[in-house]
Amino acid sequence: MNQGTSIGQRLEQYTIKYPQEVLLVTAQIAGEEDQIAIYKGFSSSLMRPTAFDPDVPVIPPEAEIVKIDRVASPYNPDAPRYIQQGLTWKAIQPLLVDAGV
């Protein structure tokens, strides 16, 4: 892994390679829980405003990943089609490595 690549960037790259998936990331950011949807290389917070500047990471480097859910695209918040739920950062590593990110 490139040490300069953040968690968020790796997850975004994964969704570029697997556009049929949406990643729902639950993270602790500055002591507050946030939920971030990542799809086709873009991250967007579902709980707070997302910075307009793409250089401002939605998942900052100090964020703690609580869990990651893999959901089939298109994402319907009322009836999500889960592929896998509750993955830890460690558990998703093999998927990222297999994707080359």
Secondary structure, DSSP 8 states (H G I E B T S, - for coil): --TTS-HHHHHHHHHHH-TTEEEEEEEEETTEEEEEEEETTEEEESSS---SSTTS-SS-TT-EEEEEEEEESS--TTS--EEEEEE-HHHHHHHHHHTT-
